[in-house]
């Protein structure tokens, strides 16, 4: 598996500017999203999404930026990360649901 490509830009989820951006498949590739829409996310937001949600959840009910922004689990995180400098890399925290299910 190759290294993820990053570029500087604005995160579509937290809207922080001038941060390293990765490509997030709104429908995970493992569930058929290889050629479906993607979003440009900063590394902390990308990691946090995958720590909070299963691929099935992302594919079925959280497959757009708008749906992600409206979800209670990530809303609190977004409120916090928006106040952080764009250079700050954070540790993703798994939700209690994800901890019990494993990966």
C-alpha positions as CSV (number, residue, x, y, z in Angstrom):
1,X,0.0,0.0,0.0
2,X,1.4,3.4,-1.0
3,X,1.9,6.5,1.1
4,X,-1.1,8.8,1.2
5,X,-0.8,11.9,-1.0
6,X,-1.1,15.2,0.8
7,X,-1.3,18.8,-0.4
8,X,-2.0,22.1,1.3
9,X,-5.5,23.3,1.2
10,X,-8.8,23.9,3.1
11,X,-10.4,21.0,4.9
12,X,-14.0,20.5,3.6
13,X,-15.1,19.3,7.0
14,X,-13.6,21.7,9.6
15,X,-12.9,24.5,7.1
16,X,-9.4,25.2,8.5
17,X,-7.2,26.7,5.8
18,X,-3.6,26.0,4.8
19,X,-3.5,22.5,6.3
20,X,-2.3,19.2,4.9
21,X,-5.2,17.6,3.0
22,X,-5.9,14.0,2.2
23,X,-8.6,12.4,0.1
24,X,-11.5,10.8,1.9
25,X,-13.8,8.5,0.0
26,X,-17.3,9.5,1.2
27,X,-18.4,5.9,0.6
28,X,-15.4,3.8,1.7
29,X,-13.5,2.0,-1.1
30,X,-14.1,-1.4,0.7
31,X,-17.8,-0.9,0.2
32,X,-17.7,0.1,-3.5
33,X,-16.7,3.8,-3.2
34,X,-13.6,3.7,-5.3
35,X,-15.1,5.8,-8.1
36,X,-17.7,7.6,-6.0
37,X,-17.3,11.2,-4.7
38,X,-14.4,12.1,-2.4
39,X,-13.7,15.0,-0.1
40,X,-10.5,16.9,0.8
41,X,-10.0,16.6,4.6
42,X,-7.2,17.6,6.9
43,X,-5.4,14.6,8.5
44,X,-6.9,15.1,12.0
45,X,-10.5,15.2,10.7
46,X,-9.8,12.2,8.4
47,X,-8.4,10.1,11.3
48,X,-11.3,11.2,13.6
49,X,-14.0,10.1,11.2
50,X,-12.5,6.7,10.9
51,X,-12.1,6.4,14.7
52,X,-15.7,7.3,15.3
53,X,-17.6,5.5,12.5
54,X,-17.5,2.1,10.9
55,X,-17.2,1.9,7.1
56,X,-20.8,0.7,7.0
57,X,-22.0,3.8,8.9
58,X,-20.0,6.0,6.6
59,X,-21.4,4.3,3.5
60,X,-25.0,4.2,4.5
61,X,-25.8,7.3,6.6
62,X,-22.7,9.6,6.5
63,X,-21.7,9.7,2.9
64,X,-21.5,13.5,2.5
65,X,-19.8,16.4,4.2
66,X,-23.2,17.9,5.2
67,X,-24.3,14.6,6.9
68,X,-21.0,14.3,8.7
69,X,-21.2,17.9,9.9
70,X,-24.7,17.3,11.3
71,X,-23.8,14.1,13.2
72,X,-23.7,14.5,17.0
73,X,-20.6,12.4,17.4
74,X,-18.4,14.6,15.3
75,X,-20.0,18.0,15.9
76,X,-18.3,18.4,19.3
77,X,-14.9,17.5,17.7
78,X,-15.4,20.0,14.9
79,X,-16.2,22.8,17.4
80,X,-12.9,22.1,19.1
81,X,-10.7,21.5,16.0
82,X,-11.8,24.7,14.3
83,X,-10.0,26.6,17.2
84,X,-6.7,24.7,16.7
85,X,-3.8,25.9,14.5
86,X,-3.8,24.3,11.0
87,X,-0.4,22.9,11.8
88,X,-1.6,20.9,14.8
89,X,-1.8,17.2,14.4
90,X,-4.0,15.5,16.9
91,X,-4.6,12.0,18.2
92,X,-8.0,10.5,17.1
93,X,-10.1,9.3,19.9
94,X,-12.3,6.3,19.3
95,X,-15.9,6.5,20.3
96,X,-17.1,4.1,23.0
97,X,-19.2,2.3,20.3
98,X,-16.1,1.8,18.1
99,X,-13.9,0.6,21.1
100,X,-16.3,-2.2,21.9
101,X,-16.7,-3.3,18.3
102,X,-13.0,-3.3,17.4
103,X,-12.1,-2.6,13.8
